[in-house]
Amino acid sequence: MSINRLPILVWGTLTASVANLFAVPALSAACLLLWLDRQFNMQFYNVKGGGDPLLWQHLFWIFGHPWVYALVLPAMGMVSDALPVFCRRPLVGYTAVALATVTTMVIGFGVWVHHMFAVGMPALAMSFFGAASMVIAIPSGVSVFAWIATIWGGRPIFTTAFHYFAGFIVLFVIGGVSGFMTAAVPLDWQLTDTYFVVAHLHYVLLGINVFPVIGGLYFWFPKMTGRLMNERLGRWGFWISFIGFNLAFFPMHIAGLMGMPRRIYTYDAGIGWTGPNLITSIGAFVFAFGLVLTLINLLRSLGVGEIADDNPWDAATLEWSVPSPPPAYNFARIPLWPAATPYGKTASTKQETDLILIPESYSIGAVRRSLPPRWTPRLKQYWSCRETV
């Protein structure tokens, strides 16, 4: 396994983890200064004492905007790794997607000021951060085109997981475009603190995180439990969730463009906001019902779900080269990841006896109990190298 063969999920998780090392201290510093202000009257944020309340906003958003990408990149990695399985072909542009993952996070540290365009800042500063907020759409677009090309050039199998991954792409584009719009300073002045921003927030933090995770649940559920989730119930859950989500949050864009401010709980009749808000309320209940169906499917499948094969999706990634669920010792032999594994064949394992990884503390009985019955004929092959551990 070389660095240019790592799963994109690993790239996304690694990038997010490194980013948190730099982003979280900004929030910690902001909270520390606030605590010092309140406990010891240090005046960091008090204008009368020579402080600046904008310092809080800067420190918070230096953390807040990279944190959004730290949440999204692992979810994007799930799609990049699992979507090709159902398209029966490798991911298009693997290297470009890996580089886009890292680039998105790097640029993400330079766009926080677009949350503050309305506070009154120098034009040069707003121009720089506005441009950075537009540039960050490029690596995101690379990933989107790679996913679409993978579907277009493959032979899609329309499982429930595939539906969730494809739905994610739609939501990702809508959420990304609405965010890209706020990079234009004059437009941002009109949209700041309106429901348009609330809609964008929900598409980014809810839509493009929840849908890939649920798709990943359907994909990896057999690996975790040895059972399959119900496909029919899963498709019902997807369509109800997808329709409900868009009914709930897309009208918020319209309400925001009509001038509805955020952080209000009521408004006067006759303003024109009633229609979008009514649709939003209905959509929220529909979306919740779809999530309930997914939860029911999960709980039902844990008990009476169809028994899964070791590799029910005929995937070519490493986790599917061991039994489902995996034995306690995981891989019996160090896996060998070839340069290009054709779909329909799982990754191979090295045959050298000095690479056996079954711990000495495992007896042959323990190994037999950890393997499904269908693997019993292979047990001798596994145990033949027991003495080499």
C-alpha positions as a Python dict, from the first residue, in 0.01 Angstrom:
ca = {
    (1, 'M'): (0, 0, 0),
    (2, 'S'): (178, 311, -124),
    (3, 'I'): (66, 668, -61),
    (4, 'N'): (-82, 700, -408),
    (5, 'R'): (-314, 404, -341),
    (6, 'L'): (-460, 517, -10),
    (7, 'P'): (-841, 529, -1),
    (8, 'I'): (-975, 882, -44),
    (9, 'L'): (-1150, 835, 290),
    (10, 'V'): (-806, 808, 449),
    (11, 'W'): (-697, 1125, 269),
    (12, 'G'): (-1007, 1306, 391),
    (13, 'T'): (-973, 1188, 750),
    (14, 'L'): (-600, 1264, 760),
    (15, 'T'): (-654, 1612, 614),
    (16, 'A'): (-935, 1687, 858),
    (17, 'S'): (-729, 1565, 1154),
    (18, 'V'): (-430, 1780, 1064),
    (19, 'A'): (-659, 2079, 1004),
    (20, 'N'): (-812, 2042, 1350),
    (21, 'L'): (-466, 2079, 1502),
    (22, 'F'): (-454, 2431, 1358),
    (23, 'A'): (-822, 2530, 1374),
    (24, 'V'): (-925, 2428, 1725),
    (25, 'P'): (-657, 2640, 1903),
    (26, 'A'): (-818, 2953, 1755),
    (27, 'L'): (-1148, 2869, 1927),
    (28, 'S'): (-962, 2780, 2246),
    (29, 'A'): (-789, 3118, 2239),
    (30, 'A'): (-1120, 3297, 2179),
    (31, 'C'): (-1282, 3121, 2474),
    (32, 'L'): (-978, 3186, 2695),
    (33, 'L'): (-988, 3560, 2618),
    (34, 'L'): (-1363, 3566, 2686),
    (35, 'W'): (-1309, 3392, 3019),
    (36, 'L'): (-1036, 3641, 3111),
    (37, 'D'): (-1270, 3927, 3018),
    (38, 'R'): (-1548, 3798, 3239),
    (39, 'Q'): (-1341, 3677, 3532),
    (40, 'F'): (-1063, 3936, 3547),
    (41, 'N'): (-1205, 4229, 3344),
    (42, 'M'): (-920, 4207, 3092),
    (43, 'Q'): (-1111, 4405, 2822),
    (44, 'F'): (-1007, 4201, 2516),
    (45, 'Y'): (-1350, 4242, 2358),
    (46, 'N'): (-1472, 4559, 2531),
    (47, 'V'): (-1446, 4871, 2314),
    (48, 'K'): (-1452, 5102, 2617),
    (49, 'G'): (-1147, 4927, 2754),
    (50, 'G'): (-955, 4940, 2427),
    (51, 'G'): (-1065, 4596, 2307),
    (52, 'D'): (-1236, 4495, 1984),
    (53, 'P'): (-1544, 4271, 1960),
    (54, 'L'): (-1442, 4182, 1604),
    (55, 'L'): (-1151, 3991, 1754),
    (56, 'W'): (-1403, 3731, 1874),
    (57, 'Q'): (-1550, 3699, 1525),
    (58, 'H'): (-1207, 3660, 1366),
    (59, 'L'): (-1093, 3394, 1613),
    (60, 'F'): (-1423, 3208, 1595),
    (61, 'W'): (-1435, 3196, 1214),
    (62, 'I'): (-1067, 3107, 1184),
    (63, 'F'): (-1185, 2792, 1359),
    (64, 'G'): (-1539, 2775, 1224),
    (65, 'H'): (-1490, 2769, 850),
    (66, 'P'): (-1205, 2513, 838),
    (67, 'W'): (-1410, 2303, 1080),
    (68, 'V'): (-1688, 2285, 818),
    (69, 'Y'): (-1442, 2128, 573),
    (70, 'A'): (-1307, 1901, 846),
    (71, 'L'): (-1662, 1764, 875),
    (72, 'V'): (-1726, 1740, 502),
    (73, 'L'): (-1399, 1589, 371),
    (74, 'P'): (-1437, 1248, 541),
    (75, 'A'): (-1794, 1225, 408),
    (76, 'M'): (-1665, 1312, 60),
    (77, 'G'): (-1406, 1038, 106),
    (78, 'M'): (-1681, 784, 174),
    (79, 'V'): (-1842, 874, -157),
    (80, 'S'): (-1512, 864, -347),
    (81, 'D'): (-1437, 514, -214),
    (82, 'A'): (-1781, 351, -219),
    (83, 'L'): (-1939, 508, -529),
    (84, 'P'): (-1697, 333, -772),
    (85, 'V'): (-1799, -5, -628),
    (86, 'F'): (-2153, 46, -756),
    (87, 'C'): (-2031, 192, -1085),
    (88, 'R'): (-1814, -117, -1150),
    (89, 'R'): (-1506, 88, -1230),
    (90, 'P'): (-1226, 269, -1042),
    (91, 'L'): (-1268, 631, -940),
    (92, 'V'): (-1198, 870, -1226),
    (93, 'G'): (-908, 1102, -1148),
    (94, 'Y'): (-792, 944, -822),
    (95, 'T'): (-481, 1163, -797),
    (96, 'A'): (-677, 1479, -878),
    (97, 'V'): (-938, 1397, -612),
    (98, 'A'): (-670, 1328, -350),
    (99, 'L'): (-498, 1659, -430),
    (100, 'A'): (-834, 1838, -432),
    (101, 'T'): (-906, 1701, -84),
    (102, 'V'): (-587, 1850, 59),
    (103, 'T'): (-618, 2173, -143),
    (104, 'T'): (-973, 2233, -21),
    (105, 'M'): (-855, 2222, 338),
    (106, 'V'): (-554, 2446, 276),
    (107, 'I'): (-761, 2713, 99),
    (108, 'G'): (-1029, 2671, 365),
    (109, 'F'): (-801, 2846, 614),
    (110, 'G'): (-803, 3158, 398),
    (111, 'V'): (-1173, 3227, 353),
    (112, 'W'): (-1306, 3293, 703),
    (113, 'V'): (-1356, 3667, 647),
    (114, 'H'): (-1641, 3607, 402),
    (115, 'H'): (-1853, 3552, 714),
    (116, 'M'): (-1772, 3911, 814),
    (117, 'F'): (-1814, 4115, 494),
    (118, 'A'): (-2099, 4314, 651),
    (119, 'V'): (-1906, 4433, 958),
    (120, 'G'): (-1715, 4704, 770),
    (121, 'M'): (-1370, 4608, 646),
    (122, 'P'): (-1116, 4755, 400),
    (123, 'A'): (-1204, 4689, 36),
    (124, 'L'): (-867, 4522, -26),
    (125, 'A'): (-928, 4267, 252),
    (126, 'M'): (-1275, 4189, 125),
    (127, 'S'): (-1143, 4151, -231),
    (128, 'F'): (-875, 3904, -120),
    (129, 'F'): (-1106, 3686, 86),
    (130, 'G'): (-1382, 3708, -172),
    (131, 'A'): (-1141, 3580, -437),
    (132, 'A'): (-1025, 3299, -207),
    (133, 'S'): (-1388, 3203, -145),
    (134, 'M'): (-1435, 3168, -520),
    (135, 'V'): (-1111, 2978, -578),
    (136, 'I'): (-1205, 2714, -322),
    (137, 'A'): (-1486, 2607, -555),
    (138, 'I'): (-1225, 2473, -800),
    (139, 'P'): (-1103, 2170, -597),
    (140, 'S'): (-1462, 2097, -494),
    (141, 'G'): (-1559, 2105, -861),
    (142, 'V'): (-1279, 1859, -938),
    (143, 'S'): (-1432, 1608, -698),
    (144, 'V'): (-1783, 1663, -838),
    (145, 'F'): (-1670, 1606, -1196),
    (146, 'A'): (-1476, 1296, -1088),
    (147, 'W'): (-1789, 1148, -926),
    (148, 'I'): (-2006, 1231, -1227),
    (149, 'A'): (-1748, 1089, -1468),
    (150, 'T'): (-1725, 772, -1259),
    (151, 'I'): (-2101, 726, -1288),
    (152, 'W'): (-2107, 822, -1655),
    (153, 'G'): (-1824, 589, -1752),
    (154, 'G'): (-1935, 300, -1535),
    (155, 'R'): (-2222, 54, -1519),
    (156, 'P'): (-2418, 182, -1217),
    (157, 'I'): (-2597, -63, -993),
    (158, 'F'): (-2884, 126, -832),
    (159, 'T'): (-2862, 2, -476),
    (160, 'T'): (-2979, 206, -179),
    (161, 'A'): (-2622, 310, -104),
    (162, 'F'): (-2578, 432, -462),
    (163, 'H'): (-2895, 640, -429),
    (164, 'Y'): (-2759, 812, -118),
    (165, 'F'): (-2424, 882, -283),
    (166, 'A'): (-2588, 1020, -597),
    (167, 'G'): (-2825, 1228, -386),
    (168, 'F'): (-2525, 1365, -199),
    (169, 'I'): (-2378, 1492, -527),
    (170, 'V'): (-2698, 1687, -598),
    (171, 'L'): (-2704, 1838, -249),
    (172, 'F'): (-2331, 1913, -266),
    (173, 'V'): (-2377, 2113, -585),
    (174, 'I'): (-2673, 2309, -445),
    (175, 'G'): (-2493, 2382, -117),
    (176, 'G'): (-2171, 2471, -297),
    (177, 'V'): (-2336, 2709, -541),
    (178, 'S'): (-2524, 2891, -264),
    (179, 'G'): (-2196, 2930, -77),
    (180, 'F'): (-2013, 3048, -387),
    (181, 'M'): (-2275, 3322, -428),
    (182, 'T'): (-2187, 3473, -90),
    (183, 'A'): (-1826, 3516, -206),
    (184, 'A'): (-1943, 3817, -411),
    (185, 'V'): (-1924, 4102, -159),
    (186, 'P'): (-2222, 4311, -283),
    (187, 'L'): (-2447, 4005, -292),
    (188, 'D'): (-2321, 3894, 49),
    (189, 'W'): (-2426, 4230, 193),
    (190, 'Q'): (-2783, 4150, 86),
    (191, 'L'): (-2780, 3789, 203),
    (192, 'T'): (-2600, 3823, 537),
    (193, 'D'): (-2816, 3719, 834),
    (194, 'T'): (-3104, 3609, 611),
    (195, 'Y'): (-3259, 3268, 570),
    (196, 'F'): (-3054, 3223, 254),
    (197, 'V'): (-2751, 3164, 477),
    (198, 'V'): (-2956, 2927, 694),
    (199, 'A'): (-3043, 2725, 384),
    (200, 'H'): (-2678, 2712, 276),
    (201, 'L'): (-2573, 2602, 624),
    (202, 'H'): (-2821, 2313, 628),
    (203, 'Y'): (-2725, 2190, 281),
    (204, 'V'): (-2356, 2193, 380),
    (205, 'L'): (-2365, 2067, 737),
    (206, 'L'): (-2671, 1840, 720),
    (207, 'G'): (-2726, 1732, 361),
    (208, 'I'): (-2372, 1659, 249),
    (209, 'N'): (-2283, 1495, 578),
    (210, 'V'): (-2592, 1288, 659),
    (211, 'F'): (-2654, 1141, 312),
    (212, 'P'): (-2299, 1003, 260),
    (213, 'V'): (-2297, 863, 614),
    (214, 'I'): (-2628, 682, 561),
    (215, 'G'): (-2501, 558, 224),
    (216, 'G'): (-2186, 437, 397),
    (217, 'L'): (-2402, 265, 659),
    (218, 'Y'): (-2582, 64, 390),
    (219, 'F'): (-2250, -11, 221),
    (220, 'W'): (-2051, -120, 527),
    (221, 'F'): (-2337, -265, 735),
    (222, 'P'): (-2271, -618, 602),
    (223, 'K'): (-1904, -582, 693),
    (224, 'M'): (-1990, -475, 1048),
    (225, 'T'): (-2274, -719, 1118),
    (226, 'G'): (-2268, -992, 853),
    (227, 'R'): (-2622, -896, 751),
    (228, 'L'): (-2774, -689, 471),
    (229, 'M'): (-3013, -400, 525),
    (230, 'N'): (-3346, -423, 343),
    (231, 'E'): (-3313, -264, 0),
    (232, 'R'): (-3680, -192, -57),
    (233, 'L'): (-3723, -17, 275),
    (234, 'G'): (-3393, 156, 212),
    (235, 'R'): (-3509, 305, -118),
    (236, 'W'): (-3830, 427, 43),
    (237, 'G'): (-3623, 584, 318),
    (238, 'F'): (-3395, 754, 66),
    (239, 'W'): (-3663, 906, -154),
    (240, 'I'): (-3869, 1027, 139),
    (241, 'S'): (-3558, 1176, 305),
    (242, 'F'): (-3431, 1332, -18),
    (243, 'I'): (-3764, 1487, -110),
    (244, 'G'): (-3830, 1597, 248),
    (245, 'F'): (-3484, 1751, 283),
    (246, 'N'): (-3523, 1964, -28),
    (247, 'L'): (-3878, 2060, 65),
    (248, 'A'): (-3753, 2169, 406),
    (249, 'F'): (-3444, 2367, 315),
    (250, 'F'): (-3461, 2482, -47),
    (251, 'P'): (-3753, 2724, 21),
    (252, 'M'): (-3529, 2891, 280),
    (253, 'H'): (-3326, 3029, -12),
    (254, 'I'): (-3641, 3194, -143),
    (255, 'A'): (-3740, 3328, 199),
    (256, 'G'): (-3391, 3473, 240),
    (257, 'L'): (-3402, 3642, -100),
    (258, 'M'): (-3737, 3787, 6),
    (259, 'G'): (-3564, 3946, 306),
    (260, 'M'): (-3655, 3712, 591),
    (261, 'P'): (-3390, 3754, 862),
    (262, 'R'): (-3250, 3464, 1059),
    (263, 'R'): (-3291, 3421, 1434),
    (264, 'I'): (-3657, 3522, 1449),
    (265, 'Y'): (-3939, 3304, 1579),
    (266, 'T'): (-4236, 3497, 1442),
    (267, 'Y'): (-4323, 3764, 1185),
    (268, 'D'): (-4617, 3979, 1078),
    (269, 'A'): (-4877, 3833, 843),
    (270, 'G'): (-4887, 3959, 489),
    (271, 'I'): (-4512, 3996, 443),
    (272, 'G'): (-4506, 3708, 195),
    (273, 'W'): (-4298, 3464, 394),
    (274, 'T'): (-4584, 3233, 490),
    (275, 'G'): (-4571, 3012, 179),
    (276, 'P'): (-4199, 2923, 192),
    (277, 'N'): (-4214, 2864, 566),
    (278, 'L'): (-4520, 2639, 536),
    (279, 'I'): (-4340, 2426, 276),
    (280, 'T'): (-4033, 2419, 500),
    (281, 'S'): (-4238, 2293, 795),
    (282, 'I'): (-4401, 2018, 586),
    (283, 'G'): (-4065, 1917, 441),
    (284, 'A'): (-3909, 1892, 787),
    (285, 'F'): (-4170, 1637, 895),
    (286, 'V'): (-4127, 1442, 570),
    (287, 'F'): (-3748, 1440, 615),
    (288, 'A'): (-3784, 1321, 974),
    (289, 'F'): (-4013, 1039, 861),
    (290, 'G'): (-3752, 925, 609),
    (291, 'L'): (-3488, 915, 882),
    (292, 'V'): (-3724, 713, 1102),
    (293, 'L'): (-3762, 458, 819),
    (294, 'T'): (-3383, 432, 801),
    (295, 'L'): (-3364, 376, 1176),
    (296, 'I'): (-3635, 109, 1157),
    (297, 'N'): (-3447, -61, 874),
    (298, 'L'): (-3126, -53, 1079),
    (299, 'L'): (-3283, -206, 1390),
    (300, 'R'): (-3477, -464, 1190),
    (301, 'S'): (-3172, -569, 990),
    (302, 'L'): (-2966, -620, 1304),
    (303, 'G'): (-3201, -897, 1406),
    (304, 'V'): (-3356, -1050, 1096),
    (305, 'G'): (-3157, -903, 808),
    (306, 'E'): (-3053, -1130, 522),
    (307, 'I'): (-2723, -1306, 588),
    (308, 'A'): (-2454, -1139, 376),
    (309, 'D'): (-2175, -1304, 184),
    (310, 'D'): (-1818, -1206, 265),
    (311, 'N'): (-1828, -958, -22),
    (312, 'P'): (-2194, -891, -112),
    (313, 'W'): (-2111, -588, -330),
    (314, 'D'): (-1835, -765, -523),
    (315, 'A'): (-1609, -479, -416),
    (316, 'A'): (-1236, -462, -478),
    (317, 'T'): (-1131, -274, -164),
    (318, 'L'): (-929, -429, 116),
    (319, 'E'): (-1196, -448, 385),
    (320, 'W'): (-1392, -693, 168),
    (321, 'S'): (-1102, -937, 140),
    (322, 'V'): (-1174, -1078, 488),
    (323, 'P'): (-1490, -1244, 627),
    (324, 'S'): (-1796, -1037, 716),
    (325, 'P'): (-1797, -953, 999),
    (326, 'P'): (-1416, -964, 1021),
    (327, 'P'): (-1243, -1194, 1270),
    (328, 'A'): (-1096, -1047, 1585),
    (329, 'Y'): (-745, -1044, 1441),
    (330, 'N'): (-863, -869, 1121),
    (331, 'F'): (-623, -973, 842),
    (332, 'A'): (-465, -1316, 875),
    (333, 'R'): (-201, -1210, 626),
    (334, 'I'): (-74, -866, 528),
    (335, 'P'): (-283, -762, 228),
    (336, 'L'): (-117, -693, -104),
    (337, 'W'): (-276, -396, -281),
    (338, 'P'): (-206, -412, -655),
    (339, 'A'): (-168, -106, -875),
    (340, 'A'): (-514, -160, -1021),
    (341, 'T'): (-756, -418, -887),
    (342, 'P'): (-1031, -499, -1138),
    (343, 'Y'): (-1382, -491, -1001),
    (344, 'G'): (-1520, -835, -946),
    (345, 'K'): (-1203, -950, -768),
    (346, 'T'): (-1103, -870, -414),
    (347, 'A'): (-756, -762, -315),
    (348, 'S'): (-506, -1044, -287),
    (349, 'T'): (-286, -1130, 9),
    (350, 'K'): (80, -1216, 24),
    (351, 'Q'): (157, -1584, 53),
    (352, 'E'): (490, -1560, 237),
    (353, 'T'): (463, -1744, 567),
    (354, 'D'): (661, -1483, 759),
    (355, 'L'): (374, -1233, 720),
    (356, 'I'): (110, -1425, 915),
    (357, 'L'): (-60, -1195, 1166),
    (358, 'I'): (-264, -1432, 1387),
    (359, 'P'): (-142, -1357, 1742),
    (360, 'E'): (10, -1635, 1948),
    (361, 'S'): (-258, -1592, 2211),
    (362, 'Y'): (-519, -1725, 1965),
    (363, 'S'): (-581, -2098, 1976),
    (364, 'I'): (-712, -2282, 1674),
    (365, 'G'): (-1048, -2303, 1850),
    (366, 'A'): (-1061, -1927, 1897),
    (367, 'V'): (-982, -1874, 1531),
    (368, 'R'): (-1249, -2126, 1426),
    (369, 'R'): (-1507, -1949, 1641),
    (370, 'S'): (-1419, -1610, 1492),
    (371, 'L'): (-1463, -1731, 1135),
    (372, 'P'): (-1797, -1798, 965),
    (373, 'P'): (-1869, -2168, 901),
    (374, 'R'): (-1813, -2124, 528),
    (375, 'W'): (-1449, -2039, 605),
    (376, 'T'): (-1378, -2362, 793),
    (377, 'P'): (-1216, -2534, 489),
    (378, 'R'): (-964, -2251, 473),
    (379, 'L'): (-868, -2280, 838),
    (380, 'K'): (-583, -2523, 774),
    (381, 'Q'): (-434, -2283, 524),
    (382, 'Y'): (-450, -2005, 782),
    (383, 'W'): (-309, -2224, 1059),
    (384, 'S'): (-32, -2381, 857),
    (385, 'C'): (182, -2076, 933),
    (386, 'R'): (83, -2050, 1299),
    (387, 'E'): (431, -2134, 1420),
    (388, 'T'): (584, -1848, 1223),
    (389, 'V'): (414, -1575, 1430),
}
